Amino acid sequence: MYTNADSLLNKMTELHGIVNCQDKKPHIIAITEVKPKTPSVQSLPSEYKSEGYNFFTREQSRGIIVYVANEIHATQLEIDS
């Protein structure tokens, strides 16, 4: 599943609702533009937790986050560009 959030924290309830109403939950969820255009407060990684998923994030620019179902063994790789 993929979406562009244009600020994720205020949409976490909506995200959980979309994921939980599906017959089969997505194994991987990728979200771009996680941070707001004009952030007034620094968010904490714990605010992005989602039950049943591990998450990986990249803090560059507006940020991305990838949720991976707990049953999938995944690690984040840092690659120099």
C-alpha positions as CSV (number, residue, x, y, z in Angstrom):
1,M,0.0,0.0,0.0
2,Y,1.3,3.5,-0.8
3,T,0.1,7.0,-0.1
4,N,1.3,10.6,0.1
5,A,0.2,11.8,3.5
6,D,1.1,15.5,3.4
7,S,1.6,15.3,7.2
8,L,1.0,11.9,8.8
9,L,0.5,12.5,12.5
10,N,-2.9,14.0,12.1
11,K,-4.0,11.1,9.9
12,M,-2.8,8.2,12.0
13,T,-6.4,7.3,13.0
14,E,-7.5,7.4,9.4
15,L,-4.5,5.2,8.4
16,H,-5.4,2.6,11.1
17,G,-9.0,2.6,10.0
18,I,-8.1,2.0,6.3
19,V,-5.7,-0.8,7.3
20,N,-8.0,-2.5,9.7
21,C,-11.1,-2.5,7.5
22,Q,-9.4,-4.6,4.8
23,D,-9.9,-8.3,4.6
24,K,-6.1,-8.8,4.3
25,K,-3.9,-6.2,5.9
26,P,-1.1,-5.0,3.7
27,H,2.4,-6.5,4.4
28,I,4.1,-3.2,3.5
29,I,2.8,0.3,3.7
30,A,4.9,3.2,2.2
31,I,4.1,6.8,3.0
32,T,5.7,9.9,1.6
33,E,5.6,13.5,2.9
34,V,5.3,12.4,6.5
35,K,6.1,15.7,8.0
36,P,4.0,18.9,7.5
37,K,5.2,21.6,5.2
38,T,5.8,24.0,8.1
39,P,6.5,21.9,11.2
40,S,5.9,23.8,14.4
41,V,6.8,20.9,16.8
42,Q,9.4,18.1,16.4
43,S,7.6,14.7,16.3
44,L,8.9,11.7,18.1
45,P,9.4,8.3,16.4
46,S,7.1,6.7,19.0
47,E,4.2,8.8,17.6
48,Y,4.4,6.8,14.3
49,K,4.0,3.3,15.8
50,S,1.3,1.1,14.3
51,E,0.2,-2.2,15.9
52,G,1.4,-5.2,14.0
53,Y,4.1,-3.3,12.1
54,N,7.7,-2.3,12.5
55,F,8.6,0.9,10.8
56,F,11.6,2.5,9.1
57,T,11.9,6.2,8.4
58,R,14.0,8.6,6.5
59,E,14.2,12.1,7.9
60,Q,15.3,13.9,4.8
61,S,13.2,16.7,3.5
62,R,9.5,16.0,4.4
63,G,10.3,12.4,5.2
64,I,9.1,8.9,4.3
65,I,8.1,6.0,6.4
66,V,7.7,2.3,5.5
67,Y,5.7,0.0,7.7
68,V,6.5,-3.7,7.4
69,A,4.3,-6.4,9.0
70,N,5.9,-7.9,12.1
71,E,6.0,-11.4,10.5
72,I,8.4,-10.1,7.8
73,H,12.0,-9.9,8.9
74,A,13.3,-6.6,7.5
75,T,16.2,-4.2,8.2
76,Q,16.9,-0.7,7.0
77,L,19.9,-0.2,4.8
78,E,21.8,3.0,4.6
79,I,23.3,3.5,1.2
80,D,25.5,6.4,0.3
81,S,24.4,8.2,-2.8
